[in-house]
Amino acid sequence: MYIPPSLSLDVYTSIFDYLESAIDFSVPVMLCGDFNIPEISECVTGTRTTQLFNIYTQFLALNNLVQHNSILNRNNRILDLVLTTESLTVTVDKQELTLVTEDNHHPALNIQLELVNLDSVPFVHGTDDLRFNFHKVEDLLKIKPIDRIRLDNISRFLTVDNSDQEDPDFETPRSSILQNGFHHQSALDKRANGGPLKLPLLNGLSSSSLFDIFELLSAYSPRPILEETFDFTRKGEPAIRLASWNLHEFSAEKANNPGVKEVVCRTILENGISVLAVQEVLSVTSLKLICDELNKPKLRRVSEWKDKNHNWNFCMLDVEGSQLGFIYDSDGAIDIELISLTQGPDETKDDCEVLIAAFKIGELNLQLVNMKLNKSAKLETLRDKIKDLVSEEDMLVLFVDFSAFSTVTDDWLKLGGLQPVFPSSMNTSYLSSKMGLSPQHISNILCNSKVQGQITGINGVIRQGVTHLAIPNGWNWGGPTSPYCPVWAEFFLNSIMGTAL
């Protein structure tokens, strides 16, 4: 169950009265959930008492309930409670290995319930006789406890018979917004054109051998020498870097490549990026894999990064075909909070995909718009729609992806009266610069007049450190994470700076 925070005593009393009337406490009962009574940890130690705590303990006493959880969150509070009738034997421990990133306020719990008479429990008895014949890994999704994230985590340890059979009628349930710690189901991962096929290792290589090989490849994939280490200040004032990166067919399988994972994580950390708008995300699991590595690094190159005070999160809409998202650090040098996440207007769906996020960054309220243009996009339509979107009262930053275009004119960089950070002549394509092709303008960051005064004048196109020997490059080694370069811009957080480009 879940009780919202900061309710009145009357509401809490009504909730406990309802539980007493709705639940038969004469039989074994387990009641788990977020009760949002922050003073419990202090009251149980006797350092204080409150009227709400007295109401809670009276509820326990009247119904012969026992509280089992005493594990504190990072604020030294107990919000999640495990209550049972006295007849049940329960142990509650801290769950160290989690499938999703932990919320600061809600530590993962391992709850063990002792079942005394197994013969009386139908879902336990007799399951040894049940057998399944799986022909492809995705068949596991038909088992209720298995969702897409769990499957992606265990799939690399599985080997199944090959089968050409498809099951087009099966689709996993979908939610509305996908985030760390709040995601339970996701869309099926889309395979990129000609993507690599997962095969069992038949050459005798163990996982430890593969790790040793990767460490060798990583050692010969040097990271760039930084001109400066961004300390989230500029001219003595707090500042932040916002970035955009088309990660090109970013599937869970691609994100699981340790070379890709190392490059994405180190690029974010080295350049001091706090919010990254990403395009071409084929699976929400791919963003989770990156955030997990940033929060609890397993790769040596990521783990050795000196600044570890972060809490990385992701968000994207669980809408069919959606490929846009954000990765952001909610607990770094600057507090960042996601307020809302919405789709763009229906009238522009033929022209582009749009994801609109409202963030509170420090003391600023920013509208961050992630936009990927289609090849058939009409300038006039988008110009009018973005004008409607832009308000003189709001601080708006637009991350726009032109990868579907062969050329970009200056008119595209002035949508809705916005001003670009980079000129249209700026090459943001990694491949065109390395292969001697004509420059291609892929990504830009556009700002409205309200944000212009926040721009520090420091920005960049990241061309170094985006390759790795563990990433395929055709039949060669050392491919790029994406054919497109990440771009970033720096902004003051104090609203009085007035230093426009």
N, C-alpha and C positions, 0 to 999 in steps of 0.2 A: 504494500500500500504506500501511498505518497500523501503527505500532509504539507501544503505550501508553508513557507516561512512567514513569521510576523503576524500570525492570526491572533485574534482576541481570545481571552479566556472563555468567553461564552461559546465561541466556535469550537475550541478544543473540547469543552465539556459536552457539546452536542455530538462531536465525533466519537468520543469514548462511550457516550450513552448509546449511540447507534451500534457500535461494535458489540456492546453487551447484549443488545436485543437481537442482532442479526446472526451472531455466532453461538453455537452450542458448545460451551466450554466444559460440558460434562464428558465429552470424548476428547481424545488427544488432538491438540491444535497447535500449529506453528504459525506465528504471525510475524512477517518480515517486512521491512520497508524503511523509508526515510520519514521519521517522525518530526524532524526539525525542532527538537527541544535542545538548544545549544547548551543550556545550563546543567544538563544531566551530569556531565563529567565532573563538575564542581560540587554538585549537590551530593553525589554518591560518596565523595570523600569527606563530606561534612564541613567544607569550607564555606558553604552558603546554602540557603534554602529559598525557594520561591513558591508562590501560590500554584504556578503551573506544575512544578515538580510534585507538589502535594496531590494535585488532581491525578497526575500520572501514576504515582505510587498507590493511590487509593484504587485506581483501575486494576493494577496488578494484584493487589491484595484481595479484592472482591471476587476475582476470577481465577485465583490460584495460579497466576502466571509468574514465570521466572525470566529475568533478563540475562541473556548469555553473552552478548557482545560488549566488550570493554576496550575495543581497539580505537585509539584516537586518530583523527585525521591530522592534516598538517597544521591546523589551527588549535590542536589539542582539545578537540571537541568530539562528542559522539552523536552523530546525527542518524546513522543507520542502526536500527535495533532489531534484534532477533529475540522474540518472545515465544515461550512455549508453556503448555500446561506442565505441571510437575511430574506427570507420568512419563514424559519423553526424556531420552538421554541425548543431549546435543552438545557438540563442541564447535567453537567458532575460532578460527585462526586467521591470520593475515595471509592472503593469497599472493605469493611472490611473483608467480608467472601468470601474466594476464594476456588475453587476446586483443584487448583494446587499451588505449592509453588511460591511465587512472585520472580521475577527477581529483583535484586537490582536497575537496570537501568530503569525498566518498571513497575511502580505501576499499580495494577489492577484498572480499571476504570468502573464506573457504568454510562452508557450513557442512558438518557431518552429522547425519541423523542415524542413530542406531535403530534398526528394525529388528525387534525381538522375535517375532513370529513370521518368517518369510513365507510360509505356506499360505498365510491369509492375505498376502499381497499379490493380486493377480498380475500386475505388470512386472513382477520379478520372477514368479514361479513359471517354470517350463520354457523359458526362452532358449535353453540350450539346443532345443530341437529345431530352431528356426535358422534357415540358411538363405543367403542371397546370391544371385548370379549377376555380378556387375560387369558390364562390357565397356564402360567408359567412366572416367572419374566423375563426370557431372551427374551420374546416376545416384551418387551419394546425397545429392541435394533433395532427393525424394524422402529421405529419412528426416523426421521432424526436428531432431536436435541439431542437424547440420545446416548451417547457412553458408553464404558465399565466403565470408571472411574466414570461418573455421576451415572450409574446404581449401581455400588458398593457402592456409598455414600448413595443412597436412599433406597437400597434393604432391609435394616434392618427395615425400617418403613412400608414395604409393606406386604400384605397378599393376596395370590391369590389361586384360585382353583387348586387342584392337577391334573396333567395330565401326562399320560405316552407318549404323542405324542412327537416326536422329529422332528426337522427340519434340516436335515443334509445339505440341500442345502444353508442354510443361513450362511454367514461368514462376519464378520466385516472387513472393509478395513484395510490395514496394512501399517505402515510406516517403515522406516529403522532403526532409532536409537530412543530409548525411554529415555527421560530425564525429570526432573522437568521443568515445564513451557513450554516445547516444545512438549509434548505428547498430541495427540488428539484422537487417536484410538489405541486399543490394541487387542491382541489375546484373544479369549474366555478363561475364566478361567477353567483350567482342574481340575476335581474333583478327589481327591486322592482315592485310594482303600478303600472302606468302610468308607469314610469321613462322618462326622456328617451332618445330614439333617437339613436344616433350617425349623423350625416350628414356627407358631405364639404362643405367650405366652398365655396359656389357664388357668393358675393357678392364674390369677389376679395380678401378679407382675407388678409393674410399672417400668419404666426405672430408676426412682430415687431409688426404692427399690433394683434393681440390682446393682446400683452404690454403695449403702450402704453396700451390701453384699461383693462386690469386695474390698471396702476399708478395711473391716474386714479381708478378706483373705490376702490382701496385708500387713496388719500390722503384720500378723503371718507368713509372708514369708520374713525372715530377709535377708538383703543384707550383703555380706561379709565385714569383716574389712580389709581395704586396708593396705598393708605394706608400700606403698608410694603413694602419689598423683603426678602423672607424670605432670611436668610443661613444657614439650616440650624442655627440655634441658638435657644434660648429660655432666658432667665434665665442665660445664660452656659454652658448645657449643650447638647450636640449634640441636634438634633431633626430629625424628618422628617415630610413630609406625604404621606398616602395618600389617594387620591381614587377616585370612581366616576362614570361617565358613560355613559348610554345614548345612543349616537350615532345611533340611529334609521335602520335600513336602510342601514348603512354599507358600500356597495359600493365596488369599485375605481374605478368611474366617478365616484361622489360624492367620494371622496378625491382624485381628480385635479382636481376643481374648485379652482382656486387660492385662491378665497375660503374654502372649507371648510378647505383645508390650512393657510392662514394663521391662521384662527381657532383650530383645534385646537392647532397648535404654540404660538402665542402664549399661549393660555390655560394650557397646561402650564407654559411658562417663566415667565410673569408671576406665577403663584401658587406657584411653587417646588415643584411636584408631582414626587415621585420615583417613585412607583408609581401607575399609573392602571388600575383595573379597568374594562373596556369591555364593553358589551352590544350586541346586534343587529349583530354584525359579519358581513356577508354574504360577504366575501372576505378571505382572508389577505393578499392583495396590498394591500388598503386600509391595513392596519397597517404593511406594509413601506413604503408611500409616505410615511406620516407619519414613521416612524423615519428614512428617508432624508433627508427635509427637515430634521428636527431635527439630524441628524449632519452633513450637508453642505448647508446651506440655499442655495436659489436665489432664494427670494422676499426682497425687500428688507426687509420688516418682520420676518422671522424672522432674517435675516442680521445685522441691526443690534442684536439683543439682545446685551447686553454680556457675559454669562457663556456661554462656548462650551466649557468643559471638561466635556464630556459624551460618553457612548457609549450611545445609546438602542437598546433591543432590544424585541422583542415575543415573545409566546408564546401559542399556542392549540393545542388538540387537533384533529387532522385526523380528526374523526368526523362522519359524515353528519348534517347539520342543526345542528352545533355553531355557536353564535354568541357565545361568550364568549371573552375573552382578557385579557391584561395588556400594558401598555406600561410599561417601567421603564428607569431610568438606571443602568447597571451601573458607570459609571466617573465619577460626579460627585463632589460634596463628600463623599458617603458611599458606601462600597462596598456594592453589592447583587449577590447571586448567587442565581440560580434553582437550587434543589436538586432539585425534582421537580414534576411536573404530572400530575394524575390526574382522572378523572371522578368524579362523585358516585355514591352507591349506586344500583343498578338499581331498587330499590323506590320511589324518589322520582321516576322519569322522567315519570310522569303528572302530577306536581305542579309540577315545576320542572326547569330545567337547572342543573347545578352544575359548577363548575371549581375544583379544589382545588390551590393552589400552595404549595409550601414555599420560603420565601425566607430567606436569611441576610442581614440588613440590619445593617451594622456588626457588633456583637457579639450581636445578638438573632436568635433563630430564630423566625420568625413563620409561622403557618399563615394564608394569605390565601384566603378562600373567596368566589368570585364566583357569585352566585345570581340567576337570573331566574325569578320565579314565573309559573306559568300561571294562566289565569283560573279553572280548576277546582281549584286547589290546596286541599288539606285541611289545616287548621291542626293538627289532632291528629296526623296522620301526620308532618308536618314537625317538630313539637315533639319527638316521640320520637326521630326520626332525628338531629336536631341535638344532642339530649342525648347520644346515643351518640358523636357526632363530637367533642363538646367534652370536653376533658380538663383537669383542674386543673393539670396539669404543662405544658401547651402554651399559648403565647400565640396566641390566635385572633382574627382580625378578619374579620367577615362583611360583604361588600358586597351588599346586597339590592336588587333592582329590582322595584317594584310597578306598573309601567306597564300591566299587564293588569287592574289593579283600579280600580274607580271610587272606592272609599273604603278607607281603611286604619285599622283599630282598634289600640288600644294592645297588644292581645294578640299581634298580628303582630310587634310590636317587642320582644317578650320571648321569642323562640324559643329553646328550649334553655337558658333562664336567662340569656341574654345581655342586655346593657344597650345601649340606643340612644344615639347621639351627638345626634340631633335628635328632637324630639317629633313625634308624628303630625300635629300642627296645622301643622307647617312646610310651606309651599308650595315644592315643588321643580320645578314645571312652568313652563316659560317662557311657553307660550301662554296658560295660564289667567291669569297675572299681567298679560299685555299686552292680552288681549281682555276683561278684566273678568269672567271666568268664576270659578266657585267654586274655591277653592284645591284643589290635588291633590298628595298626597304620593307622589312617584315613587321616590325613592332615599333610602337611609339606610345608616349604618355601625354595625354592632353589634359589641360587644366582650365577651369573657369576663372573669372576675374577675382573671385573671393580667395582662391588658392594662390594666385600669382604672388601675393605678398609673402607667402610662406616659403617660396622656393629659394634655396640657398645658392643656386647657381652651380652646384656640384652634381654631376651625373655621369653615366658611363654606359658603354656597350661592352659586355664581357666576352672576349674572344679567346682568352687564355684559360687553360685548365678545364676545358669542356670535353676533352678526349681522354681515353683510358685504353691501355693495352688489352684489358679484359672485355672491351666492347668490340664486336665484329665490325669490320670495315670491308664489306664485300667478302672476298676470300682472304683478306689481310687482317692484320691486327690494328688496334689503335683507332677505332672509329669514334665519332662524336656522339655525345648523348642525344643531341638533336641537331638537325641541319640549320637551326635558327639560334641566334645569340640572345641571351637574356639582356634586358635593358633595365636601368634603374635611375631613379631621381631622388634627390635629397630634399627634405622639407623641414623648416623650423617648426617646433611645436608651440612656441609662444605666439600668440596672434597679433603681436605688436611689432614684428620685425620689419615688415615692409620692404624686403629686399627681393624685388622681382628680377627675372632675367632681362 
